[in-house]
Amino acid sequence: MGVTKTNLFSETQNELALAAKAFDHPARVAIIHYLLKSNACINGDLVQELGLAQPTISQHLRELKAIGIIQGTIEGSRISYCINPVRWAEIRNQFNQLFDQYPAPLSGDCC
């Protein structure tokens, strides 16, 4: 595997790419949808909801937590996850700033 050379890009570009990683797998998108809908969950709920194996769910939760888009609290032998509202707002703002840079063509032609 090659070197990524992230140092060639701005901090904002690197942060956007990292945030986009949260959405690069349908299972992670489904987890995010479920957390948004329920506003919290226990890991076991996701296994039943998504029909994926526990280790698979755990791996996707680990990726989402590493990016900071979710946070978890330990409750006995279970971890309850929810959306991290501060990070969610940061990511939303970063993507909004990116998308807002494109002025929609008036005629529908762009090339």
Secondary structure as the mmCIF struct_conf table of DSSP 4:
data_model
#
loop_
_struct_conf.conf_type_id
_struct_conf.id
_struct_conf.beg_label_comp_id
_struct_conf.beg_label_asym_id
_struct_conf.beg_label_seq_id
_struct_conf.end_label_comp_id
_struct_conf.end_label_asym_id
_struct_conf.end_label_seq_id
HELX_RH_3T_P HELX_RH_3T_P1 THR A 6 LEU A 8
BEND BEND1 PHE A 9 PHE A 9
HELX_RH_AL_P HELX_RH_AL_P1 GLU A 11 LYS A 21
TURN_TY1_P TURN_TY1_P1 ALA A 22 PHE A 23
BEND BEND2 ASP A 24 HIS A 25
HELX_RH_AL_P HELX_RH_AL_P2 PRO A 26 SER A 38
BEND BEND3 ASN A 39 ASN A 39
STRN STRN1 CYS A 41 ILE A 42
HELX_RH_AL_P HELX_RH_AL_P3 ASN A 43 LEU A 50
HELX_RH_AL_P HELX_RH_AL_P4 GLN A 54 ILE A 67
TURN_TY1_P TURN_TY1_P2 GLY A 68 GLY A 68
BEND BEND4 ILE A 69 ILE A 69
STRN STRN2 ILE A 70 GLU A 75
TURN_TY1_P TURN_TY1_P3 GLY A 76 SER A 77
STRN STRN3 ARG A 78 ILE A 83
HELX_RH_AL_P HELX_RH_AL_P5 PRO A 85 ASP A 100
TURN_TY1_P TURN_TY1_P4 GLN A 101 GLN A 101
BEND BEND5 TYR A 102 TYR A 102
HELX_LH_PP_P HELX_LH_PP_P1 PRO A 103 PRO A 105
BEND BEND6 LEU A 106 GLY A 108
#
